[in-house]
Amino acid sequence: MSKRNSQEAKRNARERLREERERQAKKDKLRRQLVVGGSIVGVLAIAAGIGFAVTQLGDGGGSGTVSSKEWNDAAEDKKLVKPANTSGAKGTDVIIGEKGAEKTLQVYEDMRCPACAAFEQGAGEILIQDVEEGKYKAEFVMATFIDDMAQGSGSKNALSALGAALDVSPQAFMDYKHALYSQKNHPEESEDEFADDAYLLEVAGEIKELKGNADFEKDVKDGTFDKWALEMDKKFDKSDVQGTPTLKMNGEKLVVEGTENTPMAPDQFKAAIDKALAAE
């Protein structure tokens, strides 16, 4: 390689590094604005009182994006279809794991929530492994409040797609949720990519049980589980949870030792789980 080409390559590398740092800094700044002690709901409520620009979350995405209200109205007119592998009158009890596990970890999340994505990226694999090993069951209660605040529909649409994955199997649900929250696939807070069925199906292509699954694809495109997603959100609204992610073991909130913060990092999560499992 010539000296000139070498210098050009170095400049290009420095430029790429600079751009990546700027993107990460912007993402971290917005996450700090949205997340205080792991609670987005509380921050957004405060923000409304002090004039925080909710538009930083985006206006609901691109020009073809359906608003939260429009999505709700359409879903309300649909028939309630409960995914397989659920229980409860409206199919909103989503409990995954060995029936014999003595304790249940309640996980409260919103699919557009950046803090939930951070939790999944940090401790999500530990949670999945613990459930597979039978250490505890996991109950998932999903919210869609970010759609209401940002006037998009990605939280609801992704939740409906998760219902379609759950209809395939509990493992497909767990793997798909983890993939949607991954650093590679989870959209920026200002974007509403989950409102796009094509994007949800693209991510589903990473999951063995969902890739090329015609029934799953039809359910996503038809919005088979749209009304179920609304019922799940209503269940979240009836809980005493004020933000996402929130974790509870048999009803007791899990926090980092000495704080009120959700255990996000792998070591924090493991310590909180071990303590909760050891408790009587």
BALOBA-1460 file (C-alpha; in Angstrom, 3 decimals):
// residues 280
<rec num="1" residu="m" x="0.000" y="0.000" z="0.000"/>
<rec num="2" residu="s" x="1.355" y="3.438" z="-0.920"/>
<rec num="3" residu="k" x="1.996" y="6.065" z="1.728"/>
<rec num="4" residu="r" x="-0.820" y="8.196" z="0.319"/>
<rec num="5" residu="n" x="-3.277" y="5.307" z="0.393"/>
<rec num="6" residu="s" x="-2.187" y="4.414" z="3.902"/>
<rec num="7" residu="q" x="-2.815" y="7.948" z="5.115"/>
<rec num="8" residu="e" x="-6.217" y="7.979" z="3.390"/>
<rec num="9" residu="a" x="-7.151" y="4.694" z="5.059"/>
<rec num="10" residu="k" x="-6.144" y="6.081" z="8.437"/>
<rec num="11" residu="r" x="-8.222" y="9.209" z="7.874"/>
<rec num="12" residu="n" x="-11.212" y="7.102" z="6.868"/>
<rec num="13" residu="a" x="-10.805" y="4.921" z="9.936"/>
<rec num="14" residu="r" x="-10.598" y="7.978" z="12.204"/>
<rec num="15" residu="e" x="-13.699" y="9.443" z="10.547"/>
<rec num="16" residu="r" x="-15.663" y="6.221" z="11.042"/>
<rec num="17" residu="l" x="-14.564" y="6.096" z="14.679"/>
<rec num="18" residu="r" x="-15.557" y="9.734" z="15.209"/>
<rec num="19" residu="e" x="-18.983" y="9.166" z="13.651"/>
<rec num="20" residu="e" x="-19.574" y="6.066" z="15.766"/>
<rec num="21" residu="r" x="-18.616" y="7.958" z="18.940"/>
<rec num="22" residu="e" x="-20.996" y="10.776" z="18.031"/>
<rec num="23" residu="r" x="-23.844" y="8.336" z="17.412"/>
<rec num="24" residu="q" x="-23.207" y="6.576" z="20.701"/>
<rec num="25" residu="a" x="-22.919" y="9.869" z="22.593"/>
<rec num="26" residu="k" x="-26.235" y="11.041" z="21.135"/>
<rec num="27" residu="k" x="-27.863" y="7.734" z="22.036"/>
<rec num="28" residu="d" x="-26.479" y="7.802" z="25.583"/>
<rec num="29" residu="k" x="-27.594" y="11.405" z="26.083"/>
<rec num="30" residu="l" x="-31.152" y="10.675" z="24.989"/>
<rec num="31" residu="r" x="-31.244" y="7.521" z="27.110"/>
<rec num="32" residu="r" x="-30.199" y="9.563" z="30.170"/>
<rec num="33" residu="q" x="-32.985" y="12.017" z="29.414"/>
<rec num="34" residu="l" x="-35.533" y="9.239" z="29.166"/>
<rec num="35" residu="v" x="-34.349" y="6.934" z="31.924"/>
<rec num="36" residu="v" x="-34.026" y="7.881" z="35.583"/>
<rec num="37" residu="g" x="-33.693" y="4.901" z="37.862"/>
<rec num="38" residu="g" x="-34.909" y="2.616" z="35.087"/>
<rec num="39" residu="s" x="-38.300" y="4.349" z="34.847"/>
<rec num="40" residu="i" x="-39.304" y="5.873" z="31.545"/>
<rec num="41" residu="v" x="-42.909" y="6.485" z="32.510"/>
<rec num="42" residu="g" x="-41.884" y="8.700" z="35.385"/>
<rec num="43" residu="v" x="-39.502" y="10.686" z="33.224"/>
<rec num="44" residu="l" x="-42.066" y="11.234" z="30.522"/>
<rec num="45" residu="a" x="-44.630" y="12.363" z="33.094"/>
<rec num="46" residu="i" x="-42.161" y="14.852" z="34.558"/>
<rec num="47" residu="a" x="-41.165" y="15.914" z="31.069"/>
<rec num="48" residu="a" x="-44.739" y="16.849" z="30.269"/>
<rec num="49" residu="g" x="-44.734" y="19.211" z="33.233"/>
<rec num="50" residu="i" x="-41.492" y="20.985" z="32.381"/>
<rec num="51" residu="g" x="-41.930" y="21.229" z="28.656"/>
<rec num="52" residu="f" x="-39.629" y="18.382" z="27.660"/>
<rec num="53" residu="a" x="-39.743" y="17.946" z="23.897"/>
<rec num="54" residu="v" x="-41.463" y="14.634" z="23.409"/>
<rec num="55" residu="t" x="-40.659" y="15.088" z="19.751"/>
<rec num="56" residu="q" x="-37.173" y="13.866" z="20.619"/>
<rec num="57" residu="l" x="-38.789" y="10.454" z="20.663"/>
<rec num="58" residu="g" x="-39.966" y="11.095" z="17.138"/>
<rec num="59" residu="d" x="-43.317" y="11.879" z="15.626"/>
<rec num="60" residu="g" x="-44.181" y="8.227" z="15.200"/>
<rec num="61" residu="g" x="-41.779" y="7.469" z="12.361"/>
<rec num="62" residu="g" x="-42.078" y="7.919" z="8.631"/>
<rec num="63" residu="s" x="-44.923" y="9.311" z="6.601"/>
<rec num="64" residu="g" x="-46.659" y="5.932" z="6.371"/>
<rec num="65" residu="t" x="-46.669" y="5.266" z="10.099"/>
<rec num="66" residu="v" x="-50.012" y="4.672" z="11.788"/>
<rec num="67" residu="s" x="-50.626" y="6.769" z="14.883"/>
<rec num="68" residu="s" x="-51.221" y="5.170" z="18.259"/>
<rec num="69" residu="k" x="-54.912" y="6.126" z="18.210"/>
<rec num="70" residu="e" x="-55.456" y="4.856" z="14.672"/>
<rec num="71" residu="w" x="-53.818" y="1.545" z="15.542"/>
<rec num="72" residu="n" x="-55.920" y="1.243" z="18.714"/>
<rec num="73" residu="d" x="-59.167" y="2.005" z="16.885"/>
<rec num="74" residu="a" x="-58.474" y="-0.606" z="14.226"/>
<rec num="75" residu="a" x="-57.443" y="-3.222" z="16.792"/>
<rec num="76" residu="e" x="-60.513" y="-2.674" z="18.944"/>
<rec num="77" residu="d" x="-62.716" y="-3.698" z="16.013"/>
<rec num="78" residu="k" x="-60.920" y="-7.005" z="15.620"/>
<rec num="79" residu="k" x="-61.766" y="-10.319" z="17.213"/>
<rec num="80" residu="l" x="-59.732" y="-11.229" z="20.282"/>
<rec num="81" residu="v" x="-57.460" y="-14.143" z="19.391"/>
<rec num="82" residu="k" x="-55.446" y="-15.542" z="22.274"/>
<rec num="83" residu="p" x="-52.006" y="-16.899" z="21.358"/>
<rec num="84" residu="a" x="-51.266" y="-20.500" z="22.187"/>
<rec num="85" residu="n" x="-49.138" y="-20.971" z="25.302"/>
<rec num="86" residu="t" x="-51.049" y="-18.301" z="27.250"/>
<rec num="87" residu="s" x="-53.610" y="-18.502" z="30.037"/>
<rec num="88" residu="g" x="-56.167" y="-16.249" z="31.657"/>
<rec num="89" residu="a" x="-59.562" y="-15.100" z="30.400"/>
<rec num="90" residu="k" x="-58.014" y="-12.921" z="27.688"/>
<rec num="91" residu="g" x="-54.767" y="-14.820" z="27.187"/>
<rec num="92" residu="t" x="-52.680" y="-12.122" z="28.834"/>
<rec num="93" residu="d" x="-50.980" y="-14.441" z="31.335"/>
<rec num="94" residu="v" x="-47.692" y="-15.227" z="29.635"/>
<rec num="95" residu="i" x="-45.724" y="-17.499" z="31.953"/>
<rec num="96" residu="i" x="-42.755" y="-19.397" z="30.555"/>
<rec num="97" residu="g" x="-40.670" y="-22.039" z="32.291"/>
<rec num="98" residu="e" x="-40.976" y="-25.258" z="34.218"/>
<rec num="99" residu="k" x="-44.296" y="-25.572" z="36.040"/>
<rec num="100" residu="g" x="-42.480" y="-26.973" z="39.059"/>
<rec num="101" residu="a" x="-40.328" y="-23.855" z="39.531"/>
<rec num="102" residu="e" x="-41.209" y="-22.401" z="42.928"/>
<rec num="103" residu="k" x="-40.676" y="-18.745" z="42.103"/>
<rec num="104" residu="t" x="-41.764" y="-16.487" z="39.276"/>
<rec num="105" residu="l" x="-39.882" y="-13.494" z="37.910"/>
<rec num="106" residu="q" x="-42.293" y="-10.854" z="36.646"/>
<rec num="107" residu="v" x="-40.797" y="-8.843" z="33.793"/>
<rec num="108" residu="y" x="-42.459" y="-5.563" z="32.753"/>
<rec num="109" residu="e" x="-41.270" y="-4.167" z="29.420"/>
<rec num="110" residu="d" x="-42.214" y="-1.940" z="26.478"/>
<rec num="111" residu="m" x="-40.848" y="-2.988" z="23.092"/>
<rec num="112" residu="r" x="-39.742" y="0.552" z="22.160"/>
<rec num="113" residu="c" x="-38.173" y="1.184" z="25.570"/>
<rec num="114" residu="p" x="-34.420" y="1.920" z="25.299"/>
<rec num="115" residu="a" x="-33.819" y="0.887" z="28.911"/>
<rec num="116" residu="c" x="-35.536" y="-2.451" z="28.250"/>
<rec num="117" residu="a" x="-33.235" y="-2.946" z="25.273"/>
<rec num="118" residu="a" x="-30.236" y="-2.141" z="27.478"/>
<rec num="119" residu="f" x="-31.437" y="-4.676" z="30.046"/>
<rec num="120" residu="e" x="-31.961" y="-7.373" z="27.413"/>
<rec num="121" residu="q" x="-28.574" y="-6.697" z="25.866"/>
<rec num="122" residu="g" x="-26.910" y="-6.906" z="29.271"/>
<rec num="123" residu="a" x="-28.778" y="-9.547" z="31.251"/>
<rec num="124" residu="g" x="-31.292" y="-11.018" z="28.825"/>
<rec num="125" residu="e" x="-29.286" y="-14.145" z="28.049"/>
<rec num="126" residu="i" x="-28.885" y="-14.885" z="31.762"/>
<rec num="127" residu="l" x="-32.661" y="-14.642" z="32.212"/>
<rec num="128" residu="i" x="-33.273" y="-17.013" z="29.294"/>
<rec num="129" residu="q" x="-30.719" y="-19.504" z="30.606"/>
<rec num="130" residu="d" x="-32.114" y="-19.363" z="34.155"/>
<rec num="131" residu="v" x="-35.624" y="-20.119" z="32.871"/>
<rec num="132" residu="e" x="-34.331" y="-22.975" z="30.714"/>
<rec num="133" residu="e" x="-32.531" y="-24.421" z="33.739"/>
<rec num="134" residu="g" x="-35.703" y="-24.214" z="35.838"/>
<rec num="135" residu="k" x="-34.372" y="-21.763" z="38.426"/>
<rec num="136" residu="y" x="-37.641" y="-19.826" z="38.145"/>
<rec num="137" residu="k" x="-40.508" y="-19.167" z="35.763"/>
<rec num="138" residu="a" x="-40.801" y="-15.861" z="33.934"/>
<rec num="139" residu="e" x="-44.041" y="-13.930" z="33.525"/>
<rec num="140" residu="f" x="-44.035" y="-11.178" z="30.915"/>
<rec num="141" residu="v" x="-46.311" y="-8.140" z="31.150"/>
<rec num="142" residu="m" x="-45.881" y="-5.820" z="28.212"/>
<rec num="143" residu="a" x="-46.699" y="-2.114" z="27.965"/>
<rec num="144" residu="t" x="-47.166" y="0.212" z="24.972"/>
<rec num="145" residu="f" x="-47.079" y="3.622" z="26.645"/>
<rec num="146" residu="i" x="-44.257" y="4.925" z="24.452"/>
<rec num="147" residu="d" x="-46.603" y="4.766" z="21.460"/>
<rec num="148" residu="d" x="-49.070" y="6.960" z="23.322"/>
<rec num="149" residu="m" x="-46.406" y="9.504" z="24.257"/>
<rec num="150" residu="a" x="-44.627" y="9.561" z="20.897"/>
<rec num="151" residu="q" x="-47.700" y="8.985" z="18.700"/>
<rec num="152" residu="g" x="-46.364" y="5.927" z="16.938"/>
<rec num="153" residu="s" x="-47.465" y="2.311" z="16.897"/>
<rec num="154" residu="g" x="-44.245" y="0.293" z="17.125"/>
<rec num="155" residu="s" x="-44.726" y="-0.944" z="20.684"/>
<rec num="156" residu="k" x="-48.179" y="-2.316" z="19.911"/>
<rec num="157" residu="n" x="-47.202" y="-3.708" z="16.526"/>
<rec num="158" residu="a" x="-44.138" y="-5.484" z="17.912"/>
<rec num="159" residu="l" x="-46.211" y="-6.846" z="20.789"/>
<rec num="160" residu="s" x="-48.744" y="-8.252" z="18.319"/>
<rec num="161" residu="a" x="-45.868" y="-9.897" z="16.442"/>
<rec num="162" residu="l" x="-44.616" y="-11.336" z="19.731"/>
<rec num="163" residu="g" x="-48.085" y="-12.815" z="20.175"/>
<rec num="164" residu="a" x="-47.648" y="-14.494" z="16.810"/>
<rec num="165" residu="a" x="-44.269" y="-15.865" z="17.929"/>
<rec num="166" residu="l" x="-45.778" y="-17.101" z="21.196"/>
<rec num="167" residu="d" x="-48.439" y="-18.885" z="19.173"/>
<rec num="168" residu="v" x="-45.564" y="-20.834" z="17.586"/>
<rec num="169" residu="s" x="-43.816" y="-21.696" z="20.865"/>
<rec num="170" residu="p" x="-42.583" y="-20.145" z="24.140"/>
<rec num="171" residu="q" x="-39.009" y="-20.522" z="22.882"/>
<rec num="172" residu="a" x="-39.823" y="-18.609" z="19.703"/>
<rec num="173" residu="f" x="-41.320" y="-15.829" z="21.851"/>
<rec num="174" residu="m" x="-38.223" y="-15.598" z="24.049"/>
<rec num="175" residu="d" x="-35.775" y="-15.710" z="21.147"/>
<rec num="176" residu="y" x="-37.732" y="-13.214" z="19.054"/>
<rec num="177" residu="k" x="-38.098" y="-10.722" z="21.895"/>
<rec num="178" residu="h" x="-34.379" y="-10.958" z="22.576"/>
<rec num="179" residu="a" x="-33.614" y="-10.391" z="18.878"/>
<rec num="180" residu="l" x="-35.888" y="-7.343" z="18.674"/>
<rec num="181" residu="y" x="-34.153" y="-5.836" z="21.701"/>
<rec num="182" residu="s" x="-30.665" y="-6.546" z="20.366"/>
<rec num="183" residu="q" x="-28.265" y="-3.726" z="19.622"/>
<rec num="184" residu="k" x="-28.396" y="-4.690" z="15.959"/>
<rec num="185" residu="n" x="-32.175" y="-4.562" z="15.624"/>
<rec num="186" residu="h" x="-33.592" y="-2.213" z="18.242"/>
<rec num="187" residu="p" x="-34.347" y="1.153" z="16.625"/>
<rec num="188" residu="e" x="-33.238" y="4.529" z="17.846"/>
<rec num="189" residu="e" x="-35.633" y="6.227" z="20.236"/>
<rec num="190" residu="s" x="-36.510" y="8.778" z="17.562"/>
<rec num="191" residu="e" x="-37.587" y="6.081" z="15.098"/>
<rec num="192" residu="d" x="-40.608" y="3.777" z="14.982"/>
<rec num="193" residu="e" x="-39.347" y="0.929" z="12.827"/>
<rec num="194" residu="f" x="-41.371" y="-1.658" z="14.745"/>
<rec num="195" residu="a" x="-44.494" y="-0.111" z="13.191"/>
<rec num="196" residu="d" x="-43.376" y="-1.687" z="9.914"/>
<rec num="197" residu="d" x="-44.436" y="-5.337" z="9.510"/>
<rec num="198" residu="a" x="-41.696" y="-5.863" z="6.943"/>
<rec num="199" residu="y" x="-39.056" y="-4.894" z="9.487"/>
<rec num="200" residu="l" x="-40.535" y="-7.196" z="12.139"/>
<rec num="201" residu="l" x="-40.495" y="-10.073" z="9.659"/>
<rec num="202" residu="e" x="-36.918" y="-9.265" z="8.680"/>
<rec num="203" residu="v" x="-35.815" y="-9.639" z="12.301"/>
<rec num="204" residu="a" x="-37.903" y="-12.804" z="12.643"/>
<rec num="205" residu="g" x="-35.741" y="-14.284" z="9.905"/>
<rec num="206" residu="e" x="-33.008" y="-14.638" z="12.533"/>
<rec num="207" residu="i" x="-35.149" y="-17.072" z="14.544"/>
<rec num="208" residu="k" x="-35.127" y="-20.702" z="13.402"/>
<rec num="209" residu="e" x="-38.776" y="-21.387" z="14.265"/>
<rec num="210" residu="l" x="-39.992" y="-18.195" z="12.619"/>
<rec num="211" residu="k" x="-37.890" y="-18.017" z="9.471"/>
<rec num="212" residu="g" x="-40.062" y="-18.965" z="6.532"/>
<rec num="213" residu="n" x="-42.968" y="-19.808" z="8.851"/>
<rec num="214" residu="a" x="-45.992" y="-19.003" z="6.676"/>
<rec num="215" residu="d" x="-48.510" y="-19.052" z="9.539"/>
<rec num="216" residu="f" x="-46.389" y="-16.674" z="11.617"/>
<rec num="217" residu="e" x="-45.894" y="-14.307" z="8.681"/>
<rec num="218" residu="k" x="-49.632" y="-14.275" z="7.940"/>
<rec num="219" residu="d" x="-50.455" y="-13.509" z="11.579"/>
<rec num="220" residu="v" x="-48.028" y="-10.574" z="11.593"/>
<rec num="221" residu="k" x="-49.323" y="-9.142" z="8.311"/>
<rec num="222" residu="d" x="-52.986" y="-9.687" z="9.232"/>
<rec num="223" residu="g" x="-52.584" y="-8.333" z="12.752"/>
<rec num="224" residu="t" x="-54.131" y="-11.499" z="14.161"/>
<rec num="225" residu="f" x="-53.046" y="-10.664" z="17.689"/>
<rec num="226" residu="d" x="-53.567" y="-6.888" z="17.570"/>
<rec num="227" residu="k" x="-56.479" y="-6.908" z="19.993"/>
<rec num="228" residu="w" x="-54.573" y="-9.242" z="22.286"/>
<rec num="229" residu="a" x="-51.771" y="-6.648" z="22.350"/>
<rec num="230" residu="l" x="-54.287" y="-4.040" z="23.545"/>
<rec num="231" residu="e" x="-55.511" y="-6.389" z="26.279"/>
<rec num="232" residu="m" x="-51.940" y="-6.986" z="27.407"/>
<rec num="233" residu="d" x="-51.376" y="-3.239" z="27.629"/>
<rec num="234" residu="k" x="-54.523" y="-2.911" z="29.746"/>
<rec num="235" residu="k" x="-53.105" y="-5.529" z="32.100"/>
<rec num="236" residu="f" x="-49.955" y="-3.452" z="32.485"/>
<rec num="237" residu="d" x="-52.032" y="-0.340" z="33.176"/>
<rec num="238" residu="k" x="-53.800" y="-2.143" z="36.018"/>
<rec num="239" residu="s" x="-50.504" y="-3.047" z="37.693"/>
<rec num="240" residu="d" x="-48.700" y="-0.831" z="40.193"/>
<rec num="241" residu="v" x="-45.670" y="-0.592" z="37.917"/>
<rec num="242" residu="q" x="-44.649" y="2.952" z="36.990"/>
<rec num="243" residu="g" x="-41.869" y="2.325" z="34.480"/>
<rec num="244" residu="t" x="-40.011" y="-0.192" z="32.379"/>
<rec num="245" residu="p" x="-38.067" y="-2.319" z="32.743"/>
<rec num="246" residu="t" x="-39.331" y="-3.416" z="36.149"/>
<rec num="247" residu="l" x="-38.500" y="-6.796" z="37.655"/>
<rec num="248" residu="k" x="-40.278" y="-8.533" z="40.515"/>
<rec num="249" residu="m" x="-39.711" y="-11.916" z="42.095"/>
<rec num="250" residu="n" x="-43.003" y="-13.251" z="43.443"/>
<rec num="251" residu="g" x="-44.250" y="-9.669" z="43.666"/>
<rec num="252" residu="e" x="-41.161" y="-8.186" z="45.343"/>
<rec num="253" residu="k" x="-39.354" y="-5.591" z="43.248"/>
<rec num="254" residu="l" x="-35.741" y="-6.384" z="42.364"/>
<rec num="255" residu="v" x="-33.293" y="-3.506" z="42.704"/>
<rec num="256" residu="v" x="-29.560" y="-2.994" z="42.792"/>
<rec num="257" residu="e" x="-28.311" y="-3.357" z="46.360"/>
<rec num="258" residu="g" x="-28.528" y="-0.012" z="48.172"/>
<rec num="259" residu="t" x="-30.527" y="1.712" z="45.407"/>
<rec num="260" residu="e" x="-33.970" y="1.760" z="43.827"/>
<rec num="261" residu="n" x="-32.551" y="1.056" z="40.375"/>
<rec num="262" residu="t" x="-33.433" y="-1.931" z="38.221"/>
<rec num="263" residu="p" x="-30.514" y="-4.400" z="37.981"/>
<rec num="264" residu="m" x="-29.441" y="-3.838" z="34.379"/>
<rec num="265" residu="a" x="-25.882" y="-5.182" z="34.188"/>
<rec num="266" residu="p" x="-25.291" y="-8.952" z="34.205"/>
<rec num="267" residu="d" x="-23.546" y="-8.968" z="37.599"/>
<rec num="268" residu="q" x="-26.271" y="-6.778" z="39.139"/>
<rec num="269" residu="f" x="-29.017" y="-8.976" z="37.753"/>
<rec num="270" residu="k" x="-27.355" y="-12.177" z="38.917"/>
<rec num="271" residu="a" x="-26.827" y="-10.794" z="42.424"/>
<rec num="272" residu="a" x="-30.451" y="-9.631" z="42.669"/>
<rec num="273" residu="i" x="-31.748" y="-12.972" z="41.407"/>
<rec num="274" residu="d" x="-29.562" y="-14.991" z="43.776"/>
<rec num="275" residu="k" x="-30.745" y="-12.900" z="46.720"/>
<rec num="276" residu="a" x="-34.401" y="-13.261" z="45.705"/>
<rec num="277" residu="l" x="-34.119" y="-17.011" z="45.200"/>
<rec num="278" residu="a" x="-32.477" y="-17.423" z="48.606"/>
<rec num="279" residu="a" x="-35.222" y="-15.473" z="50.374"/>
<rec num="280" residu="e" x="-38.002" y="-17.425" z="52.080"/>
